[in-house]
Amino acid sequence: MSRRLTENKLILVKRRTRLQELVVRYNTVQQAQFYIERMGADFSDYVQEDQQYQQALELTLFQLQQLGRVQLLDREHVPSFIFGPDDVVVVLGQDGLVANTMKYATGLPLIGVNPDPRRWDGVLLPFEVKDLSLLVPDVFARKRQMRDVRLACATLNDGQVLYGVNDLFIGRKTHVSARYELSYSGRSEQQSSSGIIISTGMGATGWLKSVLTGAAGIVSLAGGSEARQSLPDLSASFDWNAPYLYYSVREPFPSRMTSTELVFGKIDGEPLRIVSQMPEEGVIFSDGVESDYVEFNSGISATIGIAQQRAHLVI
């Protein structure tokens, strides 16, 4: 006997618009408008974005309610939400919201919906609201293809675990140099830097790409085009499901006490290990969300590798 659609549970993840964030900060729409226009910006763009998102949210909610049991979930509650093993997750974009939801909804089908295709390109938002009525039943029936996404995982010696869909950052909260010991593949060194970026295949076109682009520009000026061509191009080979990571040390500083030999590499087969030497303000956060972090102060060690869990993006 087949299951009725109404027996399936759909988790609809939404976010605040820029206008809603301004109202939280300035209490009223009028005060928000006064601030934006005083700065010379176009307030009408904030209003139009908000209206479009609210319309998309209303229509998405209506369509999903015809297909199953729906629970509406705000972005800020995603980290503490307990997803069920049979839930289907629908994220009303942008891309960042999809990525941030993935790490808490591993193993579940995730549908990225673009609320405003004219405004957002949406690499992780392959669908529009109008697609849901036909798409969701196919997902329930397991007739849709899904793209696997590998996550990075930081495991601390105090038992805490943090996942990253795009990347992990390890360093200081401020611009003060981070101090730590980095070990990989039988080699270790003391380092002082602006922090370490650990990138997944999905994140290869994001933060890691910007780091490599900056390095390529410096090398090109210092050593010419031949030196620039020697830098790795990860865009074609680093797939979202790649079973490895890359690490890059930002602005490593050589001194009598610190070295700069292990500043870039592939984490493949064995994990990267980092021991904090920062008395305070050491952190590890993922996917650019600085508020969602674990403390990484003196005495704490982190083991970095590929997570066992995978995210599943419906395509």
Residue frames relative to the residue before (quaternion, step in Angstrom):
aa qw qx qy qz dx dy dz
M 1.0000 0.0000 0.0000 0.0000 0.00 0.00 0.00
S 0.3753 -0.7505 0.5007 0.2125 3.59 -0.72 1.06
R 0.5150 -0.6373 0.4820 0.3103 3.53 -1.19 0.59
R 0.4346 -0.6573 0.5431 0.2901 3.53 -1.12 0.67
L 0.6051 -0.5796 0.4027 0.3685 3.54 -1.11 0.65
T 0.6451 0.5528 -0.3273 0.4137 3.58 1.03 -0.75
E 0.6030 0.5541 -0.3657 0.4423 3.60 1.24 -0.17
N 0.6102 0.5585 -0.3474 0.4416 3.58 1.24 -0.29
K 0.2905 -0.7630 0.5560 0.1561 3.55 -1.08 0.75
L 0.1413 -0.7808 0.6076 0.0346 3.52 -0.93 1.04
I 0.1808 -0.7588 0.6182 0.0967 3.56 -0.91 0.97
L 0.1261 -0.8007 0.5842 0.0402 3.58 -0.53 1.18
V 0.1514 -0.8061 0.5703 0.0450 3.57 -0.48 1.24
K 0.0373 -0.8042 0.5926 -0.0254 3.55 -0.78 1.08
R 0.2759 -0.7534 0.5768 0.1535 3.53 -1.30 0.27
R 0.5375 -0.5608 0.4970 0.3867 3.54 -1.32 0.08
T 0.4048 -0.6672 0.5586 0.2810 3.55 -1.12 0.60
R 0.6828 -0.4612 0.3531 0.4432 3.56 -1.29 0.16
L 0.6317 0.5321 -0.3356 0.4529 3.59 1.04 -0.75
Q 0.6591 0.5004 -0.3124 0.4665 3.58 0.92 -0.83
E 0.6270 0.5232 -0.3376 0.4682 3.59 1.05 -0.71
L 0.6473 0.5166 -0.3179 0.4617 3.58 1.02 -0.79
V 0.6453 0.5187 -0.3243 0.4576 3.58 1.00 -0.81
V 0.6066 0.5406 -0.3502 0.4661 3.58 1.06 -0.72
R 0.7059 0.4705 -0.2588 0.4619 3.55 0.98 -0.89
Y 0.8175 0.2653 -0.1059 0.5001 3.60 0.89 -0.96
N 0.5565 -0.6814 0.3314 0.3407 3.59 1.32 0.31
T 0.8173 0.0431 -0.0099 0.5746 3.63 0.90 -0.79
V 0.6275 -0.5262 0.4162 0.3951 3.55 -1.30 0.38
Q 0.6451 0.5451 -0.3202 0.4291 3.57 0.99 -0.87
Q 0.6715 0.4774 -0.3013 0.4799 3.58 0.95 -0.83
A 0.6213 0.5298 -0.3368 0.4689 3.57 1.08 -0.71
Q 0.6459 0.5193 -0.3127 0.4642 3.57 0.99 -0.85
F 0.6342 0.5359 -0.3267 0.4514 3.56 0.96 -0.86
Y 0.6686 0.5016 -0.3037 0.4573 3.59 0.91 -0.91
I 0.6891 0.4913 -0.2915 0.4458 3.60 0.81 -1.01
E 0.7025 0.4599 -0.2774 0.4669 3.58 0.86 -0.93
R 0.6018 0.5472 -0.3615 0.4559 3.59 1.11 -0.57
M 0.6788 0.4647 -0.2772 0.4964 3.57 1.18 -0.59
G 0.5571 -0.6550 0.3615 0.3605 3.57 1.30 0.07
A 0.5209 0.6382 -0.4107 0.3908 3.58 1.25 0.27
D 0.5341 -0.6275 0.4761 0.3072 3.55 -1.35 0.36
F 0.2721 -0.7955 0.5215 0.1457 3.59 -0.29 1.24
S 0.5803 0.6079 -0.3800 0.3863 3.59 1.10 -0.62
D 0.5958 0.5654 -0.3662 0.4373 3.60 1.12 -0.56
Y 0.6237 0.5253 -0.3298 0.4758 3.58 1.06 -0.73
V 0.6615 0.5116 -0.2982 0.4602 3.56 0.97 -0.90
Q 0.6686 0.5031 -0.3027 0.4563 3.58 0.89 -0.92
E 0.6390 0.5208 -0.3259 0.4629 3.58 0.98 -0.82
D 0.6639 0.5096 -0.2983 0.4589 3.56 0.94 -0.90
Q 0.6569 0.5125 -0.3131 0.4559 3.58 0.91 -0.88
Q 0.6616 0.5054 -0.3087 0.4599 3.57 0.93 -0.88
Y 0.6698 0.4958 -0.3099 0.4577 3.57 0.93 -0.86
Q 0.6588 0.5061 -0.3203 0.4552 3.60 0.93 -0.83
Q 0.6334 0.5160 -0.3292 0.4734 3.58 1.05 -0.72
A 0.6559 0.5024 -0.3071 0.4723 3.56 0.98 -0.87
L 0.6405 0.5276 -0.3192 0.4577 3.58 1.01 -0.80
E 0.6596 0.5109 -0.3074 0.4575 3.57 0.92 -0.90
L 0.6879 0.4724 -0.2834 0.4726 3.58 0.92 -0.90
T 0.6252 0.5328 -0.3346 0.4619 3.59 1.04 -0.76
L 0.6589 0.5106 -0.3027 0.4620 3.55 0.89 -0.93
F 0.6461 0.5231 -0.3185 0.4554 3.58 0.95 -0.87
Q 0.6884 0.4822 -0.2944 0.4549 3.59 0.84 -0.94
L 0.6752 0.5011 -0.3057 0.4467 3.58 0.90 -0.86
Q 0.6328 0.5497 -0.3337 0.4313 3.58 1.05 -0.70
Q 0.6191 0.5258 -0.3420 0.4725 3.57 1.25 -0.35
L 0.7349 0.4550 -0.2034 0.4599 3.55 1.25 -0.49
G 0.8097 -0.1125 0.0976 0.5676 3.59 1.13 -0.41
R 0.6502 -0.4680 0.4022 0.4432 3.54 -1.33 -0.21
V 0.1624 -0.8254 0.5395 0.0349 3.57 -0.69 1.11
Q 0.0608 -0.7565 0.6496 0.0438 3.54 -1.05 0.85
L 0.2905 -0.7617 0.5612 0.1429 3.54 -0.75 1.12
L 0.0525 -0.8228 0.5649 -0.0338 3.56 -0.77 1.07
D 0.3332 -0.7433 0.5489 0.1878 3.58 -0.73 1.08
R 0.6637 -0.5463 0.3529 0.3695 3.53 -1.14 0.74
E 0.7016 0.4968 -0.2910 0.4197 3.59 0.82 -0.96
H 0.6804 0.4810 -0.2912 0.4700 3.60 1.23 -0.34
V 0.4401 0.7245 -0.4430 0.2918 3.60 1.26 -0.17
P 0.6708 0.5191 -0.3416 0.4048 3.68 0.77 -0.84
S 0.7581 0.3709 -0.2093 0.4939 3.60 1.04 -0.66
F 0.5123 0.6570 -0.4140 0.3668 3.59 1.28 -0.05
I 0.2924 -0.7404 0.5803 0.1719 3.57 -1.07 0.79
F 0.2173 -0.7917 0.5621 0.1003 3.56 -0.40 1.25
G 0.4257 -0.6924 0.5244 0.2538 3.55 -1.11 0.74
P 0.6200 -0.5936 0.3639 0.3617 3.61 -1.12 0.57
D 0.7455 0.3674 -0.2164 0.5122 3.61 1.19 -0.43
D 0.3951 0.7327 -0.4754 0.2848 3.60 1.23 0.19
V 0.2087 -0.7018 0.6592 0.1712 3.52 -1.34 0.48
V 0.2297 -0.8054 0.5393 0.0879 3.56 -0.71 1.10
V 0.0904 -0.7714 0.6294 0.0244 3.56 -0.87 1.04
V 0.1034 -0.8048 0.5840 0.0215 3.57 -0.70 1.12
L 0.2234 -0.7592 0.6000 0.1169 3.56 -0.74 1.11
G 0.5020 -0.7724 0.3163 0.2268 3.52 0.13 1.57
Q 0.4170 0.1752 -0.8360 -0.3106 1.69 -2.50 -0.41
D 0.7823 -0.3391 0.2458 0.4610 3.54 -1.40 -0.11
G 0.6469 0.5487 -0.3256 0.4178 3.57 0.93 -0.88
L 0.6368 0.5217 -0.3265 0.4645 3.57 1.05 -0.72
V 0.6185 0.5312 -0.3391 0.4694 3.59 1.06 -0.74
A 0.6780 0.4976 -0.2928 0.4549 3.58 0.83 -1.00
N 0.6854 0.4883 -0.2914 0.4548 3.58 0.90 -0.89
T 0.6485 0.5039 -0.3170 0.4744 3.59 1.12 -0.61
M 0.5844 0.6280 -0.3641 0.3627 3.58 1.01 -0.82
K 0.7112 0.4917 -0.2882 0.4116 3.57 0.80 -0.97
Y 0.6993 0.4151 -0.2734 0.5138 3.59 1.25 -0.25
A 0.7296 0.3664 -0.2131 0.5366 3.58 1.28 -0.25
T 0.1554 0.8181 -0.5379 0.1313 3.57 1.01 0.78
G 0.7837 0.3280 -0.2536 0.4626 3.53 -1.10 0.74
L 0.6790 0.4708 -0.2833 0.4870 3.59 1.26 -0.22
P 0.5312 -0.5920 0.4802 0.3699 3.62 -1.13 0.52
L 0.0688 -0.8010 0.5947 0.0082 3.58 -0.82 1.01
I 0.1684 -0.7888 0.5892 0.0463 3.55 -0.78 1.13
G 0.1823 -0.7876 0.5818 0.0889 3.57 -0.67 1.12
V 0.0962 -0.8143 0.5724 -0.0018 3.57 -0.63 1.18
N 0.3094 -0.7520 0.5597 0.1598 3.56 -0.86 1.03
P 0.2848 -0.7998 0.5035 0.1603 3.62 -0.44 1.15
D 0.8013 0.1116 -0.0243 0.5872 3.59 1.20 -0.45
P 0.1656 -0.8418 0.5063 0.0870 3.61 0.33 1.24
R 0.6110 0.5508 -0.3647 0.4362 3.61 1.11 -0.45
R 0.7189 0.4292 -0.2323 0.4950 3.57 1.19 -0.56
W 0.8061 0.2454 -0.0981 0.5294 3.59 0.89 -0.94
D 0.4498 -0.6748 0.5161 0.2756 3.58 -0.96 0.87
G 0.1434 -0.8681 0.4665 0.0902 3.56 0.98 -0.85
V 0.0534 -0.8105 0.5831 -0.0139 3.59 0.40 1.21
L 0.7566 0.3283 -0.1745 0.5379 3.58 1.05 -0.78
L 0.6400 0.4950 -0.3080 0.5004 3.57 1.30 0.27
P 0.0072 0.8660 -0.4998 0.0126 3.60 0.55 1.12
F 0.7470 0.3945 -0.2077 0.4932 3.59 1.20 -0.34
E 0.3085 -0.7050 0.6050 0.2042 3.52 -1.36 0.41
V 0.7060 -0.4721 0.3082 0.4286 3.55 -1.24 0.36
K 0.6546 0.5463 -0.3156 0.4164 3.60 0.97 -0.84
D 0.6178 0.5716 -0.3411 0.4186 3.61 1.21 -0.37
L 0.5533 0.6932 -0.3753 0.2691 3.58 1.12 -0.62
S 0.6325 0.5716 -0.3512 0.3870 3.61 0.92 -0.80
L 0.7256 0.3672 -0.2291 0.5349 3.60 1.12 -0.61
L 0.6467 0.5623 -0.3143 0.4084 3.56 1.05 -0.75
V 0.6940 0.5149 -0.2985 0.4051 3.58 0.71 -1.06
P 0.6438 0.4991 -0.3540 0.4594 3.67 0.85 -0.73
D 0.6271 0.5244 -0.3392 0.4655 3.60 1.05 -0.68
V 0.6383 0.5118 -0.3271 0.4729 3.59 1.03 -0.74
F 0.6223 0.5332 -0.3353 0.4648 3.58 0.98 -0.81
A 0.7360 0.4168 -0.2154 0.4881 3.57 0.99 -0.92
R 0.4195 -0.7326 0.4359 0.3119 3.59 1.37 0.09
K 0.4111 0.7151 -0.4598 0.3290 3.56 1.03 0.84
R 0.6331 0.5222 -0.3328 0.4646 3.58 1.27 -0.07
Q 0.4743 -0.6469 0.5163 0.3000 3.52 -1.13 0.69
M 0.1333 -0.7727 0.6155 0.0800 3.54 -1.20 0.60
R 0.3140 -0.7395 0.5688 0.1760 3.54 -1.06 0.80
D 0.3567 -0.7453 0.5261 0.2012 3.56 -0.69 1.09
V 0.1230 -0.7768 0.6164 0.0400 3.53 -1.08 0.83
R 0.2845 -0.7596 0.5639 0.1550 3.57 -0.74 1.07
L 0.2447 -0.7733 0.5739 0.1126 3.54 -1.07 0.82
A 0.4112 -0.6422 0.5776 0.2914 3.53 -1.29 0.43
C 0.1328 -0.7952 0.5892 0.0533 3.55 -1.14 0.64
A 0.1195 -0.7638 0.6316 0.0575 3.55 -0.94 0.99
T 0.0783 -0.7967 0.5993 0.0016 3.58 -0.62 1.18
L 0.2228 -0.8005 0.5477 0.0975 3.57 -0.63 1.16
N 0.5646 -0.6247 0.4229 0.3349 3.57 -1.15 0.56
D 0.6242 0.4940 -0.3629 0.4843 3.60 1.25 0.05
G 0.6637 -0.5461 0.2860 0.4237 3.59 1.27 0.26
Q 0.5656 0.6043 -0.3967 0.3970 3.60 1.19 -0.27
V 0.1253 -0.7736 0.6195 0.0458 3.53 -1.19 0.71
L 0.0320 -0.7853 0.6183 -0.0002 3.57 -1.01 0.86
Y 0.2198 -0.7834 0.5733 0.0967 3.55 -0.94 0.98
G 0.1201 -0.7813 0.6077 0.0766 3.54 -1.21 0.56
V 0.3334 -0.7376 0.5532 0.1969 3.58 -0.85 0.97
N 0.7662 0.2850 -0.1525 0.5554 3.58 0.95 -0.90
D 0.7891 -0.2048 0.2001 0.5435 3.53 0.74 -1.07
L 0.2794 -0.6846 0.6371 0.2174 3.48 -1.44 0.17
F 0.1594 -0.7505 0.6293 0.1238 3.55 -1.17 0.63
I 0.0723 -0.7802 0.6213 0.0087 3.55 -0.96 0.95
G 0.4388 0.6889 -0.4805 0.3193 3.57 -0.61 1.11
R 0.6798 -0.4420 0.3710 0.4526 3.56 -1.13 -0.74
K 0.5982 -0.5609 0.4374 0.3692 3.56 -1.23 0.50
T 0.7554 0.3432 -0.1744 0.5303 3.54 1.01 -0.85
H 0.6574 -0.4991 0.3795 0.4180 3.57 -1.30 -0.25
V 0.4066 0.6925 -0.4868 0.3437 3.57 1.26 0.19
S 0.5820 -0.6164 0.4012 0.3468 3.59 -1.01 0.78
A 0.3579 -0.7064 0.5741 0.2080 3.53 -1.14 0.77
R 0.1472 -0.7769 0.6071 0.0786 3.59 -1.05 0.80
Y 0.1852 0.7701 -0.5779 0.1966 3.55 -0.87 1.00
E 0.3555 -0.6641 0.5929 0.2848 3.52 -1.38 0.04
L 0.1554 -0.7893 0.5915 0.0552 3.56 -0.84 1.03
S 0.0204 -0.8044 0.5930 -0.0293 3.57 -0.86 1.00
Y 0.1834 0.7673 -0.6023 0.1220 3.53 -1.02 0.90
S 0.8701 0.0312 -0.0443 0.4899 3.53 -1.09 0.86
G 0.7578 -0.4199 0.2023 0.4565 3.55 0.87 1.01
R 0.6738 0.4368 -0.2969 0.5168 3.60 1.26 0.06
S 0.0547 -0.7884 0.6127 0.0078 3.57 -1.11 0.73
E 0.0962 0.7868 -0.6092 0.0218 3.54 -1.22 0.50
Q 0.4785 -0.6209 0.5402 0.3062 3.51 -1.29 0.52
Q 0.0355 -0.8182 0.5738 -0.0054 3.56 -0.90 0.88
S 0.1082 -0.7211 0.6776 0.0958 3.49 -1.39 0.49
S 0.1885 0.7971 -0.5405 0.1924 3.58 -0.59 1.12
S 0.6015 -0.5355 0.4419 0.3951 3.52 -1.37 -0.17
G 0.7316 -0.3899 0.2181 0.5149 3.57 1.26 0.26
I 0.3972 -0.7014 0.5509 0.2165 3.52 -1.36 0.26
I 0.1883 -0.7553 0.6183 0.1084 3.55 -1.03 0.86
I 0.1248 -0.7580 0.6378 0.0555 3.55 -0.91 1.00
S 0.0941 -0.8443 0.5274 0.0124 3.59 -0.50 1.15
T 0.3202 -0.6966 0.6112 0.1968 3.53 -1.21 0.74
G 0.7021 -0.4323 0.3443 0.4490 3.54 -1.32 -0.01
M 0.6459 0.5112 -0.3249 0.4646 3.58 1.00 -0.77
G 0.7192 0.4536 -0.2507 0.4628 3.56 1.02 -0.77
A 0.4356 0.7369 -0.4399 0.2714 3.59 1.27 -0.11
T 0.7050 0.4296 -0.2635 0.4990 3.59 1.14 -0.56
G 0.6284 0.5389 -0.3294 0.4541 3.57 1.28 0.11
W 0.8572 0.0797 -0.0170 0.5084 3.55 -0.66 -1.19
L 0.6533 0.5177 -0.3233 0.4479 3.58 0.91 -0.88
K 0.6342 0.5317 -0.3326 0.4522 3.58 0.97 -0.82
S 0.6590 0.5051 -0.3186 0.4573 3.59 0.95 -0.82
V 0.6275 0.5296 -0.3348 0.4623 3.59 1.05 -0.74
L 0.6949 0.4712 -0.2750 0.4684 3.58 0.87 -0.96
T 0.6218 0.5384 -0.3421 0.4544 3.58 1.07 -0.70
G 0.6534 0.5041 -0.3082 0.4733 3.56 0.99 -0.84
A 0.6474 0.5105 -0.3150 0.4702 3.57 0.99 -0.85
A 0.6422 0.5299 -0.3230 0.4500 3.58 1.00 -0.84
G 0.6441 0.5268 -0.3215 0.4520 3.58 1.01 -0.78
I 0.6573 0.5015 -0.3056 0.4724 3.57 0.99 -0.84
V 0.6663 0.5044 -0.2991 0.4606 3.56 0.92 -0.95
S 0.6344 0.5439 -0.3276 0.4408 3.56 1.01 -0.81
L 0.6787 0.4798 -0.2907 0.4740 3.58 0.94 -0.85
A 0.7192 0.4571 -0.2505 0.4593 3.55 1.01 -0.82
G 0.8503 0.1736 -0.0428 0.4950 3.55 0.93 -0.88
G 0.5912 -0.6049 0.3660 0.3881 3.58 1.23 0.12
S 0.7443 -0.4438 0.2837 0.4106 3.54 -1.35 0.16
E 0.6112 0.5608 -0.3624 0.4251 3.61 1.04 -0.66
A 0.6515 0.4989 -0.3120 0.4789 3.57 1.00 -0.80
R 0.6396 0.5254 -0.3340 0.4509 3.57 1.00 -0.78
Q 0.6596 0.5224 -0.3135 0.4400 3.60 0.97 -0.79
S 0.6026 0.5771 -0.3554 0.4213 3.59 1.20 -0.38
L 0.5614 0.5921 -0.3942 0.4230 3.60 1.23 -0.26
P 0.5393 -0.6633 0.4080 0.3204 3.61 -0.97 0.81
D 0.2229 -0.7258 0.6348 0.1437 3.55 -1.20 0.71
L 0.1315 -0.8466 0.5149 0.0277 3.57 -0.24 1.29
S 0.4537 0.7464 -0.4225 0.2418 3.58 1.25 -0.29
A 0.7421 0.4234 -0.2375 0.4622 3.60 0.97 -0.80
S 0.7746 0.4082 -0.1901 0.4441 3.59 0.92 -0.90
F 0.6635 0.5188 -0.3076 0.4427 3.60 1.14 -0.55
D 0.1089 -0.8411 0.5295 0.0182 3.57 0.16 1.32
W 0.6448 -0.5309 0.3876 0.3901 3.57 -1.24 0.47
N 0.7384 0.3832 -0.2109 0.5132 3.57 1.14 -0.60
A 0.3218 0.7713 -0.4966 0.2344 3.59 1.23 0.29
P 0.3778 -0.7565 0.4909 0.2097 3.62 -0.84 0.93
Y 0.6710 0.4232 -0.3154 0.5207 3.58 0.98 0.80
L 0.2958 -0.7261 0.5961 0.1731 3.54 -1.36 0.24
Y 0.2530 -0.7121 0.6131 0.2302 3.54 -1.37 0.03
Y 0.1595 -0.7619 0.6159 0.1210 3.55 -1.12 0.67
S 0.0482 -0.7801 0.6237 0.0080 3.54 -1.16 0.69
V 0.2760 -0.7558 0.5758 0.1451 3.55 -0.82 1.04
R 0.3051 -0.7715 0.5336 0.1642 3.56 -0.74 1.05
E 0.8684 -0.0555 0.0179 0.4924 3.54 -0.96 0.98
P 0.0635 0.8168 -0.5694 0.0673 3.63 0.64 1.04
F 0.2216 -0.7946 0.5576 0.0921 3.56 -0.97 0.90
P 0.2481 -0.7781 0.5569 0.1513 3.61 -0.65 1.07
S 0.1063 0.7752 -0.6155 0.0944 3.57 -1.02 0.82
R 0.7292 -0.3860 0.3017 0.4778 3.58 -1.26 -0.17
M 0.7615 0.3757 -0.1865 0.4941 3.56 1.11 -0.73
T 0.7731 0.3129 -0.1628 0.5272 3.60 1.17 -0.40
S 0.2409 -0.7805 0.5680 0.1006 3.55 -1.15 0.75
T 0.2612 -0.7758 0.5615 0.1208 3.55 -1.31 0.32
E 0.3314 0.7563 -0.4993 0.2626 3.57 1.01 0.78
L 0.7603 0.3295 -0.1732 0.5324 3.61 0.97 -0.85
V 0.2398 0.8193 -0.4854 0.1886 3.59 0.58 1.12
F 0.7918 0.0784 -0.0615 0.6026 3.61 1.22 -0.20
G 0.2907 0.7778 -0.5246 0.1878 3.55 -0.93 0.81
K 0.5300 -0.6162 0.5008 0.2975 3.47 -1.42 0.25
I 0.2363 -0.7477 0.6055 0.1355 3.58 -0.87 0.98
D 0.2198 0.7875 -0.5191 0.2491 3.53 -0.03 1.34
G 0.8260 0.2035 -0.1607 0.5004 3.57 -0.68 1.07
E 0.7952 0.0128 -0.0028 0.6062 3.58 0.86 -0.90
P 0.5439 -0.6628 0.4080 0.3136 3.60 -1.07 0.67
L 0.4598 -0.6039 0.5713 0.3121 3.49 -1.43 0.25
R 0.1322 -0.7976 0.5847 0.0668 3.59 -0.95 0.83
I 0.0440 -0.7952 0.6042 -0.0271 3.54 -0.88 1.03
V 0.1315 -0.7822 0.6066 0.0528 3.57 -0.85 1.01
S 0.3898 -0.7516 0.4882 0.2115 3.57 -0.65 1.12
Q 0.0821 -0.7619 0.6404 0.0519 3.53 -1.18 0.76
M 0.4646 0.6723 -0.4271 0.3870 3.54 1.25 0.61
P 0.3834 -0.7588 0.4707 0.2358 3.62 -0.49 1.09
E 0.8027 -0.0134 0.0213 0.5959 3.59 1.14 -0.55
E 0.8251 0.2968 -0.2154 0.4298 3.55 -1.39 0.34
G 0.4115 0.6594 -0.5123 0.3652 3.57 1.15 0.53
V 0.0049 0.8182 -0.5725 0.0530 3.58 -0.89 0.93
I 0.1214 -0.7014 0.6849 0.1553 3.49 -1.44 0.23
F 0.0951 0.7774 -0.6192 0.0573 3.58 -0.80 0.99
S 0.3298 -0.7661 0.5289 0.1570 3.54 -1.24 0.43
D 0.8717 0.1435 -0.0994 0.4578 3.52 -1.30 0.58
G 0.6883 -0.5315 0.2777 0.4082 3.56 1.01 0.80
V 0.5600 0.5913 -0.3990 0.4214 3.61 1.24 0.07
E 0.2157 -0.8361 0.4936 0.1038 3.56 0.09 1.32
S 0.6396 0.5455 -0.3316 0.4282 3.58 1.13 -0.59
D 0.6910 0.4072 -0.2614 0.5370 3.59 1.23 -0.41
Y 0.2888 0.7813 -0.4878 0.2611 3.56 0.29 1.29
V 0.2732 -0.6824 0.6310 0.2481 3.51 -1.40 0.10
E 0.5115 -0.6473 0.4667 0.3187 3.57 -1.06 0.71
F 0.0758 -0.7931 0.6044 -0.0003 3.53 -1.06 0.86
N 0.1931 0.8068 -0.5215 0.1994 3.53 0.50 1.29
S 0.7981 -0.3369 0.2056 0.4553 3.55 -1.33 0.17
G 0.7808 0.3120 -0.2572 0.4763 3.53 -0.96 0.95
I 0.6393 0.4999 -0.3293 0.4827 3.58 1.23 -0.31
S 0.1109 -0.7730 0.6211 0.0661 3.55 -1.00 0.85
A 0.1884 -0.7753 0.5964 0.0876 3.55 -1.15 0.72
T 0.1834 -0.7526 0.6251 0.0957 3.52 -1.00 0.92
I 0.1371 -0.8281 0.5434 0.0143 3.56 -0.56 1.22
G 0.2501 0.7592 -0.5739 0.1780 3.57 -0.84 0.99
I 0.6886 -0.4328 0.3657 0.4525 3.55 -1.30 -0.26
A 0.4278 -0.6927 0.5178 0.2627 3.58 -0.96 0.87
Q 0.5291 -0.6187 0.4759 0.3329 3.56 -1.15 0.60
Q 0.6731 0.4805 -0.2907 0.4812 3.57 1.05 -0.78
R 0.1645 -0.7640 0.6144 0.1078 3.54 -1.23 0.54
A 0.3671 -0.6794 0.5792 0.2610 3.53 -1.23 0.50
H 0.2277 -0.7760 0.5794 0.1014 3.56 -1.20 0.65
L 0.1081 -0.8048 0.5832 0.0228 3.56 -0.39 1.26
V 0.3912 -0.7217 0.5256 0.2233 3.57 -0.73 1.10
I 0.0655 -0.8042 0.5907 0.0084 3.58 -0.90 0.94
